[in-house]
Amino acid sequence: MSSDVTQRAFEKVFRNEYREAAKKILEKLLRHEFIGGRHTAFENVSKGFPKHLVGEVRETAKELVKMNLILQKITSYGLQVSLNPRKMEQIETIIRDP
């Protein structure tokens, strides 16, 4: 994936409107230890968020995939996602930033 696409995804996600959603998604995946080989359905990422934010959360998750912070795995039973273990330092920094 080109760095230009990654940079645009980063700018889109970490503008103020998507920042909190991105942090909450990353926190949720980390809290449940969905890292590397342990994954969950893409639909589960938006569970627990208010209904009016589900679209924004899914869009933000797609941008996090473009940034390579979240990995995708296509299975016979649907799209699965997990945190990229090679980006854990960056993910933890994002979660800690105010």
Secondary structure, DSSP 4 states (H G I P E B T S, - for coil): --HHHHHHHHHHHTSHHHHHHHHHHHHHHHHTT-BTT--EEGGGGGTTS-GGGHHHHHHHHHHHHHTTSEEEEEETTEEEEEE-GGGHHHHHHHHH--
